[in-house]
């Protein structure tokens, strides 16, 4: 008799952002006239930049012509894009071989699936709070998860705990949700630790484009020794606005081996069975992201969101709410006032000022009492959110 995979019974009932949507729908049903500002999920609001759109149009035209039409593409991505991604690492003085680049339809897909090529024994170490996908995917696979506390006293940047012996280590820098960014020295400690205990670091760099401070690393591969112990996941979603287009990439260095097996070969084997690649049109759009013209246009989009982040952060300062993030990341992480829990503050903001944010507790137990506001809304909405927040008194 068929049964549900028991691992799924160990999950929270709903995925965080589904819970938020459900709450919002209920509220809107009861308050159909409410004017809600959504600063919850980190979804971009600016359109794709003009150069990328032009590249997509021309790729669509190619698909209309028998001589330039593309069917199934290579499952790890077209070489033109893998080369461009590898080349982009030069700016961080990092040398990546295009063969080490695996193009996919999203960082969420890769961050959740990569763990399944490793044995479910042992446990994954996840900084708490962080992106809920790391925990959910490991639970679904039947691997245990242990949290490493990220809190005010360690500036939300936990360091290796020598008493722990995980097989997988998830690091997200800039962190979602706190916006904290590891320094080179801190990442070096993580790399040395991973090598010492023979663990693999899964480094989520989805928000690297938001780093403003000069000396902070954008890639784990800027750190000596990292090629032996790390996988990096990055995305076109947050920098180039591809949340609705879907394109990302994972870097698995050829030096990353378990015994004499190359981890990249196993990932490739997995992908060939489960994934048919990203559309040609999307990959041409992603290629265009690296042109100097697009880079200028994208920089303008990033400045737009950064202006929003600054506005939110200043507003919170003005009304006396402790907050961090927003400078090297698109998220502002705040402490709920009046000792409210994260979900209490969610309800409070929704009911009193019609603003949706993300409860910190959805990112892990340590996020309780905290809250995340996204800077990816429109400037007009962010300005309106500022006015509404300033009406609150704590
Ligand atoms: C977030 O809001 O945490 C992210 O947008 C979710 C995602 O990228 O899947």
Boltz pocket constraint, residues with backbone or C-beta under 6 A from the ligand:
constraints:
  - pocket:
      binder: B
      contacts: [[A, 40], [A, 41], [A, 42], [A, 43], [A, 108], [A, 131], [A, 176]]
      max_distance: 6.0
